[in-house]
């Protein structure tokens, strides 16, 4: 049997074959599949050259995620897209396996041609997302330049090394399989969050600390100032005039400010937290 297919695979893994004159990408210029590619096709662009602290990588395999479909549907309305796509199209593809083709002169002690990685795509720079396949050129391209944002982001290096013997499609699907695995290991809370409030606690505060004193204040004002004294006395069945006069005075002049203080204190207690 011929060993030609094995030889080609070894050559591909060695990553020392002559490079093409152009790179091929599949950009997205806006919302809708009609804006994917140039006339519905991939397009050729000038071949990228890495800087001294950059890597030229080859995308060996890429998975198509439903998140990619969301970007195609939403375009610039997607929360991870922060630019005008007509001028700066997005190259999707965050589920990638890649190989180092060339290391910048300052990175050659750390990276060698043929080194293989996958990407932790959720990249953050100064607390802002710059995800691979969103803000950064993704796997819908044959080659790309990996810069400091990937190599030295908020959480360090977002490249994850893999074994030379690992399958390309196999490792490209690590990210979606990790999502599946995580769904089976969800840790549910068994207690209230420290300092937090549940929906029922908010309902209790609204009813006990807000509505109850507010209704009491309105009732005191209405009964003390709007209803006739004779009608109030008849409703209370109070026969002693001095007791009723004291009660009516307290209702008019003492109860409203006192209840108002309680109401304001309840609101301040929540706001001050």
N, C-alpha and C positions, 0 to 999 in steps of 0.2 A: 504494500500500500504506500501511496505517496504521503510524505510528511509536509507537503506544501501548505495546507491550512494551518498546521501547527507553527510552521515557520513564520507565516504572516502574522499570527497572533503574537508570537514572541517579538517580532519586529514592532508591532503596534504597542505592546507593553513597554518595550525599551524606549519608546518615544524619541527615537533618533532619526526618523525618516525625514526626508526633505519637506519643508513647510510650503504650503500653497502661497501664491502671490496675493490672494484675497481671502478675507474671512466671509463666512456666510452666516447671516442672522435672520431671524423672523421677528421683526419689530411690530409693536402695536401702537398705532397713531391716534387712537381714540376709542370710544365705546362702540361695540358692535364688531361682529366677525368681518364685516366689510372693510374694517380698518386694520385688520391683521395681515401684515405683509404688504408687499408692493404688488398691486393687481392680483391679490390673493396668493402670491408666491413669496418664497424667501428671497432675500436680496444679498448681493455681494457688496462688501465694504472694504476699505483699505485694511490691510493686515495690521493688527495692533503690535506695538513695540513696548516692552516693559521698561520702566524707569529703574534707577539704581536700587530702590527699595520696593520693587514690585515683582510680581510673578506673572509670566505668561502661562496660562493653563489651557488644556484641551478638555472640553466637556465630552466625556465618554458615553454617558447615558443620562437621560432626564425623564422624570416622571411627570405626567400631566395631572395636576391636582384640581379639585373643584375650586380651590382658591384662585387658580388661573382663570377659570371660567367667570368667576365673580369680577375679576379685573377687566376682562373682555366686555362684560355686560355693563359695568359701572364706569369704566374709563377714569376720567379725572375726578369723579365723585367718590372713588374708592378711598377710604381713609388712609391707606398706605402710599397713595400717589400724591406727590407734592410738586408737580411741575406741569407745564403745558406740553401735552403729549404730541401735538402737531410738530412742535419744534424739537422736543427731546423725547422720542418714542421710547416706550418701555419694552425691554426684552425679557419676557417671562421665563419661568423655569427655576424653581427653588429646590426641587428634589433632584440633586445632581451628584454624579460621580465625576471626578476630574483628575487629571494628571498634570504634573508640572512639566512644561516643555522648555522653559527657560527661566532662570532666576536672575534678577538684577544683581549687579556686582556686589552690593552690600549684603545680599542674602544668600550668596553661594556657599557659605559655610554651614548654613542652616538647612537649605533646600537643595536637592539634587534633581537632575532631569530623570523623570520616571517615577518620582514620589507620587503617591496616590492619596487622595483625600475625599471626604464628603464635607458638606458645609452645614454648619448650624445656621440656618437661613435667617433667623430672627435677630438681625444685627442691630445694635444700638450704638449711636454716637452722641455723646453728651445728653443722654436720656431720650433721644429722638430716634425712632425706628428708621433704619436705612437697609431694609431687608434685601437679601439676594433674590433677584428675579422681580424686584419691585423698583426700588431706587437704584440698585446696582444691577448691572447687566447679568442676566440669568442664563440658564441652560439652553434656551432656544437660540443658541449660537454655537458654532463649532469651537471657537477660541475666545478667550476673554483675558483681560488684565485684572489681576487681583491686587488691590492696593492696601494702604494702611488701615482703611476702615474695616477690612476683613481681618487683617493680621494683628491689629492693635486697637480693637474697639473697647467699649466700656467694660466688657467682661473678658478682655484679653483676645486671644487668637480664636477665631471662629472656624478655622479649618480643623477637621478631625481626621487623623491619619488612619488608614486602613491597610490591610495586608495585601501584598502583591498578588496573592492567589485568589482574592475575593472577586466574585463576579461583578461586572459593571452594573447591570440592571439590578442585581441583588442589593448592592449597597446604595444605589440611587433611591431605592424604596425604603431605606431605613427610617426616614422621617415619617411617612404615613403609617408604617408598621409601629413606630414608637407611639403615635397617636392612638392606635388601636390598643396597644398594650396599656397605655396610660388610662384608657377608659375602663379597664378592668381593675385598676388599682386606685380608684378615686377614694380619697379620704374624706368622709363626711364629718362635719362638725357635730359634736355631741354636747356642746354648751354654747352659751351666748358669747359673742365676741367681747373681749374686755373693753369697757367703755362704750359699747354699742347699745342700740335699742332695737327691740323687735317691733313688728307692726302692732302687736297688741299693747306694748308699752306706750307707743305713740298714741294709740286710740285712748288708752287710760289717761295719758297726760292731757289730751284734747278735751276729754269729757270732764275729768276731775279738776284740772288746774286752769282750764280755759272756759269751757262752756258753763260749768256749774257756778263759778263766781260771777261770770258775765250775766247769767240769767238772774242770779240773786241781786246784782246791782240794778238791773232793769226793773225787777219786781219792786225793789225798795223805792226807786224813783217814781214808778207808776202809782204804787199804793200811797206813798207819802205825799206826792205832789199833784197827782191827777185825780184820784178818787175823792169824792166828798167824804168828810169825816163821819157824817151820819151813816153813810153806806158801809164804811169800814167798821164802825162800832156795831152795827147790826149784824154784819157777817161774823164778827168775833164774839158776839154775845157778851160784851164787857159792860157791866153795870156800874162799876166804880169809876167816876169821872177822872179822879186824880191818876189812877193807874193807867187809864187809856191816854191821858195827856202825856205822861212820861213815856209810854210806849211809842206814841206818835212822834214825839220829839226825837227819840233815839232813831226811829225809822227814817226820819227826814234828814237829820243833821249828823248823825254818828255812823249809821250803817253804810251809806254810800261811800264815804271816803275810806272806811275800814275795809270794805269789800274790794274797793279799787286798789288799795295797797296789796291785798292778797293776790289780786289778778296780776298786777305788775310784777310782784315778786316771783310768781310762777313763771311768767314769760322770761324774766331776767335769768332765772335759774337755768333755763334751757339754752338761751342764747349765749350765756357766759361760758358754757362748756366748750 
